[in-house]
């Protein structure tokens, strides 16, 4: 339990919600450290009358005040929509989440706040020497029905050990220094605003772009392994291709953050680690799937980094976010 009670708001973009959002709101209402309010940025709520009715019911059942702000699909942007939502949040800290992330227990908000309030990995109340902590993010656990390879990916990207990341880690951890996820990430709002917030127009990856800027500006990031949410996707090879294409586009469009820092090495580490686990666990029949999905990821990333050289029609075909290219 944090020794100092801090106030926080929760910000969640919403699009065609399902039962996971209801479970998320239920768990936010069970937190030992309750949010001051929950801000929902709702895209095209009219798309499904059933979803709209569910959303209304969940809001009425919430003990924590819930604000809904509506926008069209055309208006949605990964960075801009979250920046707009931040303006409705008045607390010192803002917890960004996605609608399909469900807290494991009632300690999520406390544990994400703990690095700012207590000793954490050598830091004292949000400071590590001259480095001030700007954000913390939690661990993503495999959700029910998660496939084997996705479980391995979750273990690789979200290990059991917490750590603090600063610019001093760049030579050792490279691009992983910038890794943070708005699936479950807590921001100190004043410092967030001082850096200009998320990029206003981005195809994807707004969290890592901001985290990279924060690290390069001299701030720290805390990975809090004890703050856990259930969140995973069973993506096909084609879906991984599209996702990694957009990921690479985001990096290519922000050389001020990612220039000179390679990502491919982390992908190879994941493939090697997963292959070893499959072999040692007697699951060798999964190896062809691993290699196929990994090839799709690499192909998407390779093309995304070079998207400016591709015909516009091919770029749109490769992208997961078709709307992003509409006026380009």
Secondary structure, DSSP 8 states (H G I E B T S, - for coil): --SS---EEEEEEEES--HHHHHHHHHHTT-SS--SEEEEEEE-GGG-HHHHHHHHHHHHH-SSEEEEEEE-TTT--TTHHHHHHHHT--SSEEEEEETT-EESSTTHHHHHHHHHHSEETTEETTEETTEEEEEEEEEEE--TT--HHHHHHHHHHS-SS-EEE-GGGHHHHGGGGG---TTEEEEEHHHHHHTT-S-SS-SS-HHHHHHHHHHHTTEEEEEEEEEEEE------HHHHHHHHHHHHHHHHT-HHHHTT---HHHHHHHHHHHHHHHHHTT-GGGHHHHHHHHHHHHHHHHHHHTGGGS-HHHHHHH-S-GGGGTT-
